[in-house]
Amino acid sequence: MGKRVFIKALLFFFAVVFVMIFFENSVDNSAMRKVTVEKEESLLPVKEGQDMKDAEKVLDYTEIVVNAVGDCTLGSDEKYSKYGIFDEELRKQNYDYSYFFRNVKDTFKKGDLTIANLEGPLTTSTKRAEKEYAFKGHPSYAKILKEGGVDAVNLANNHSFDYGKEGFYETVNALKKEGIGYFGYGYRYITEVKGVKIGVLGYTGYDDTEWTKQEIKKDIEKLRPEVNILIVSFHWGEENKYYPNKIQRNLGHFAIDEGADLVIGHHPHVLQGIEKYKARYIAYSLGNFVFGGNRNPKDKDSMIFQQVFFVDKEGKVAETKANIIPVSISSQKDRNDYSPRLLEGEEREKVLEKIEKLSQWDKITLE
């Protein structure tokens, strides 16, 4: 009798242990089905009902985060008053080159690549172009980009030759000295991050003629086999216009049709909308950023456009996600102190709502 009771108790014990193990495994499997690849706000979830092989595929992606910002004019126009200009602010900061990007550098660091539009040469040349606005900064100002966490800059814009070819090539040398990449006007930028190759091309996009398109097509066809991610940067559009024109739309679509994974734009000095076209993003205007070209612009809204690429084992972009990080180009509201700050609370929401409104393409009448 006692022996039978002991055997029953032993069997009951093993049964309880088996149920506990089964239940624990069930919980673990359920949790695994909800595995999410995360970096900042980026998400690529495993949906309910997917098996473990699908979860493993998600984890096999290499995640690349690219930050893009708009017009950075590191200098001023010597033709105008020296009061409140970029160079004066640098002197006030005791030539602390880290001052300008100090509020956004940590955000840049969380990404894998940060690119900007460098609007104006870094040169000692005195041969100013005969035009209304011509900007320049000292070649040492390339340190501002290095200290700020900017990896590469676009040179294809309407101010790169404000001091002629001499000023342009002195800029290139200044960037080289500080290890800053550059692209546009015949240059292309290629870098490798986490085993993923990224290539960037830059253009001025003021027309969409067949000649312009063929140049873009030729460059993309040449670069595409060499990289996993291909980005095209356009200096285009009309100043102070909040909506892209037909040329911007045409060139943006064309670049993606030809193989670009992301298109970013600048020149209007204000934000424009974002379009998702054939599963790829076009950010039509990133606005100003560290902008020495205006001591107190009326519209100080800007953003860090953050693109998350999920690259599969074959080196193909399998998924993308766009994040918008609202910014003001100045830490001061009544003037431009040339030090962008991240927006919070109501200010942040207003910029997000603004971009959402500007991105409602069905309500846009193109000029």
N, C-alpha and C positions, 0 to 999 in steps of 0.2 A: 504493500500500500504506500509506504513512505517513498519507495523507489519510484513508483508511478507518478507521484506528486512532484518529485524532483525533476523527472524527465519532462513532465508537462510545463513546469516552471521554466526549464531550460529552453524548451521550444518556444514558449511565449516570449522569452527574452530575445531570442534570435529574430523572431518575427517583428518585434518592436524596432530592433536595430535596423532590419531590412527596410521597414517603412520609413524610418528617419533618413536613411541614406537615399532612398528613392525620392523622398520629398525634397531633400537638400539639392539633389541633382536637378530636379524639376525647376526649383527656384533659380539655380544657377543658369540653366538653359534659357529660362524666361528673361533673365537679366541680360544674357548675351545677345538675345534677339533685339535688344534695345541699345546695343553698342552704338556710340556716335563718335565720329572723328571730329575733334574740336580744336579750334585755335581762335582766340578772341570770340567773335560771334558767328564764325563759320560753322555750318552744319552739313553733314552728309549722313543722315540716319539710315539704319537698317530697319525697314518697315516690318510690321507685324506679319507673320506668316512666312517670312524668308527663312531659309535654313542656315545652318552654320557655315556652309560654303560661301553663301552670299555675304555673311558677316566678315569672313576672312578676306573676301575680295575688297570690301570697304577698307579694311585695315591695310590692305596692300597698296593703297594710293599714297603717293608722295604729295604732301600739301605744300604749295608755294604761295606765299602772300606778297603781293606787289602793292606798294603805296605810290600814288601819283598825285602831285600837286601842280598848281598852275604857275602863273607868271612870277618869276623871281628876278627883280632888278636890283642888283647889289651895287648901288651907286646912285648917281643923280645927274642932272643936266647942269653943267657949269654956266650955261647961258642965263640961268634964273637965280633968284635970291638964295643965299646960303642958309637962311633961317629955317630950322626944322627939317633939314634934309637928312638923307641917310648917313652921309659921311659925318655930319655933326653928331648924330645919335651914337655912332661908333666911338667918336672921341669922348662923349659923355660917359660911355661905358668903359673908358680906359682901354680901348682896343681889345675888349673881350670878344673874340670871334664867336664864342659859343652863345652869346646873348640872343641872337636873332631867332634861332630855332630851339631855344631852351625849353619852351612849353610843349613842343611836339616831338622832341627827339626820342623820348621813351616810346612813343607810339611807332615811330619809324623803326626803332630797334626791334620791336616785336615782329616786324615783317622780315622778308628775305631780300627785298630789293626796293629802294626808294628812288623815284625819278622825278625831275622837275623841268620846267622850261626856264632856261637862263636867258633873260631878255635884256641884253646889253653886254658889251665887251668888258673885259678886265684888262686894262691897258694903260700905258703911260703916254701913248700917242697924243699929240695936240692937234691932229688934223681932223677936226670935227666936220661931219657931213653937213651940207647946206640943207637943213630940214628943220621943221618946227621943234621937234623934240629929238635930242640925241643924248643917250645915256652912256656913262662909263663908270667903272670902279677901278681901284688899284688892283694889279695882279695878285697881291697878297690876299685879296678878298676871297680867293678860291678856298682859303682856310675856313671861311664861314660855312661853306658846303660840307667840308670834311668834318668840322666840329659839330655840324648839325645832323649828321647821319644821312646825307644825300649821297647816293652812289653814282648816279649818272644824270646828265642834263641834255636837253634838246638845244641845239644851236640854230635850227632852221626857223628863223623869225625875222621880222622887219627891223630889228635893232642890232643884230649881230655885226653889221658892217657900218655902224654909226661912226666909227673911226677907221673906216677903210679896211683893206686886206691886212694891213699892218696890225690894226687892233684885233682883228679876227684871229690871226695866227698867234698873236701874243696871248690871247685868251686860251687857245688850245694848249699852249705850252704851260700856262699857269695851272690849268686843270690837270695836265699830265704830272706836274710837279707834286700835286697833292693827292694823286691817285684817284681822281674823279673821272669817270667815263663820260663820253660825249657821243652824240649822234646827230645826223642831219647835215645837209649840204655836202653829200658825198661820203660822209662817215656813217658807219653802223656800229652798234655796240653789242657785244656778245659776252655773256658771263655764265658761269656754272654755279648752281646752288643745289646742294643735296643730290648731286648727280644729274640734275635737270639743267639743260642748256636753255638760256633765255636770250632772245635777240630783239633789238629795238631799232626801228627806223624812224627818221624824222623828216617832215616836209612842211613847206608853206603851201596851204591849200586854198588859194584865192580864186582858182579857176578849176573847172573839171573838164578841160579840153582833152581830146584824144591823146595828145602828146604827154600831158600830165599823167593820165591813166596808164599809158604804156610804160612810163618811167617807174611808177609804183609797182605795176605788174612785174616788170623785169627784176626789180629789187627783191620783191617778195619771193618770186620763183627761185632766185639765187640763194636767198637766206633760208627759206623754208626747210630744205633737207638737212640743214646744219643745226637746227634748234628744235626743242620740244615745244617751247612757247614763243610766239611771235607777236610783238606789240608794235603798233604804228601810232606815232604822235603827229598831230596836225596843228599848225598855227594857221587858223582860218576864221571865217565868220566876220561879223561887223561889230565894232566897238559899242559897248553899252546896249547891245541887243540881247534880250533874254531868251530868244528862240533861234534855233539854227535856220539858216537859209537852205535853199535847194542844193547849192554846191556842197555844203557840209553834209547833208543827207546823202547825196549821190556818192561823194568820195568815201564817206564812212561805210556805206553799204558795199561799195566797190572793193575796198580794202579787205573786208571780211569775206566777200565772195572769192577773192583771190587767195585767201588763206590766213589772214590775220586772226589772232585769238582775242585781241582787245584793241580798241581804238580810243585814244584820248585826245582832247582838244583844248586849245587855249587861244587867247588874243582878245576876245570880247571884254575882258576885265570884269565880267560879272558871271554868275553861275548860269548855266543852261541845263536842260534836262538830260536824262539818261535813257537810252533806248536799248532794248534787248532784241537783237536781230540775228536770226538763225542760231540761237543759243549762245551768242556772243554779245558782249556789251560795248556800247558806244557812249562815252561820257563827252558830250559835245563841247562843254566849256567848264574848266575847273576854276575859273575866276583868277583873282590875284592871290598871291601868298606873301612871301617876303618881298614887298613891292615898293622899291624906292622911287618909283615914277610919279607918285602922288602923295603929298604931305597930309591930305585929309580927304580921301574919297568918301563920297556920300554913302555908297553901298560897300560895307566892309564884310559882307557875308562871303564865306569860302568853304572849302571842304578838303579833306583828305579822301580821295577815292581809293578804296582798298579792294583789290581784286584777288579772290582766292581761287587758285587753280588746283584741281585734283588730277594728278598725272598717274596713269596706270603703269603696269609693269612693262608694257610695250613702248612707253615714252609718249603716249598720246594723251591729250587733254580730254578726260572723260566727263568732267563736271566743272562748273564754275559757279561762283557766288560773289555778289557785289555787296560791299559794306560802305556806307556813307558815314563819315565822321565829321560833323559840323564844326566849323572854325570861324573865328573872326580874325581878320588880317592884322589886328592891333590889340594889344592888351589895354589900351585906353580908348574910351568911346569918343572923346572930343578931338582926337588927332591920331595920326598914324605914327606909332612908335616902332614899327617894322618888326614886331615880335608877335607872331600869330599865337592865339590861345584857343584851346579846346572849349567849346561851348557846353553849358549844362542847363538843365531845367527848361524853363520856357524859351530861352534863347535857342537852345538846341532843337526843341520841337518846332519852332518857327522856321528854322532853316530846312529841316526835314520836310515840313509841309510845303515849303516853297519849291523844293526840288521835285516833290511828288506832283505838284501842280504843273510845273514846267515840263514834266515828263508825260503828260496826257496828250499823246500825239493825235488822237482822234478829234481834239478840239483846236488843233493848230491849222491856221491858214498860212501856207508858205508864200513868201513874197517872191 
